[in-house]
Amino acid sequence: MRLRNVKGAREILEQSNFFVSNPEEVKGTWNRLFDNDKPIMLEIGMGKGDFILGMAKSHPEFNYVGIEKYESVLVRAIEKLDESNLENVKVINIDAIDVEKIFDREITCIYLNFSDPWPKKKHHKRRLTYKKFLEAYDKVFKDYANIELKTDNDSLFEGSLISLCEYGYIFDDIKLDLWNSGKENVRTEYENKFASLGFKIKYLKAHKKIEERNEI
Ligand SMILES: C[S@@+](CC[C@H](N)C(=O)[O-])C[C@H]1O[C@@H](n2cnc3c(N)ncnc32)[C@H](O)[C@@H]1O
């Protein structure tokens, strides 16, 4: 998702209590920032924020951090968050590949909602479920890696199933038509858009034990 450049986007972000401008400095101490020891859930590619806002409202028992690589998109999310008085959400402006610079074994679950599908084979390495991203995610999870993914895109869904399986993830749940499955679901902007065009929403939940990490 690319929006036209929002003038002064950085300044707008920095004025919000929801925006963490120095996330590298918070590495290893995110629970201290939230001032509690509740599990931390991470949404990567949060877009305009409907999902993280809905989840944070429904689940005060968790903390949420949203990642978005474009400032102009994040501004739209911040506008919505600023109207709430939620204390369990923070957002940051980074690229997903840099997660390991920001978190250290602090994350319980990663949500990947309607990630860019990168349909051409030569671009599959850019998918957020490609091996190099899964390796980076390993560094941020606590003892177990948990990933939940939603998409309208068959190729991304199939590619993600294969990539996660080859990387050692075990599937807890798979839905090929989430909206008609009866499963509780907080919808995203893209989800509403694609469902209204007649696409079925695909969903998966997978986990993996994190192997012993070598201490330096
Ligand atoms: C197709 S949009 C989906 C937005 C939202 N999750 C939804 O479902 O409505 C994908 C979002 O992921 C962001 N994104 C893509 N690649 C990213 C990356 N490597 N790191 C962080 N954000 C990324 C894009 O800027 C865009 O906002």
The ligand as an ORCA input file, in Angstrom:
! r2SCAN-3c Opt
* xyz 0 1
  C      -1.416     -4.893      0.972
  S      -1.124     -3.877      2.330
  C      -2.125     -4.597      3.613
  C      -2.352     -3.654      4.767
  C      -3.129     -4.247      5.954
  N      -2.387     -5.298      6.608
  C      -4.470     -4.749      5.532
  O      -4.694     -5.962      5.562
  O      -5.331     -3.921      5.212
  C       0.514     -4.365      2.829
  C       1.148     -3.404      3.809
  O       2.392     -3.934      4.229
  C       3.373     -2.921      4.180
  N       4.641     -3.599      3.945
  C       4.993     -4.283      2.833
  N       6.229     -4.794      2.953
  C       6.675     -4.434      4.175
  C       7.881     -4.646      4.885
  N       8.892     -5.338      4.320
  N       8.011     -4.140      6.113
  C       6.995     -3.424      6.683
  N       5.818     -3.173      6.060
  C       5.662     -3.669      4.825
  C       2.951     -2.038      3.036
  O       3.491     -0.751      3.084
  C       1.443     -2.042      3.195
  O       0.982     -1.036      4.056
*
